[in-house]
C-alpha cells in the first residue's frame, strides 16, 4: 500500500480556495491501488488517516457513511 502524506491545513485551504471537495480530489486519485492518506499538522504530527479505496464505488460508500456520521454528530450538538 502506498502512503501519501498531506499537510492538513494547506490541503483544506487549497480545497476552500479551489471551491472543491476532498471527495472530488480523492476520486481523482483512485487508480486501482489502495493508498493510505496521512494528514499531518504543521509539526508533522499525525492528525488522522484515511485508506483511499481501490474503486470509485467504495469511495462513494465511504462518503455516504461519513456524511451520515457527521450529521449524527451535528444533531447531537444541539
Secondary structure, 3 states (H helix, E strand, C coil): CEEEEEEHHHHHHHHHHHCCCHHHHHHHHCCCCCEEEEEECCCCCEEEEEEECCCHHHHHHHHHHHHHHHHHHHHHHC
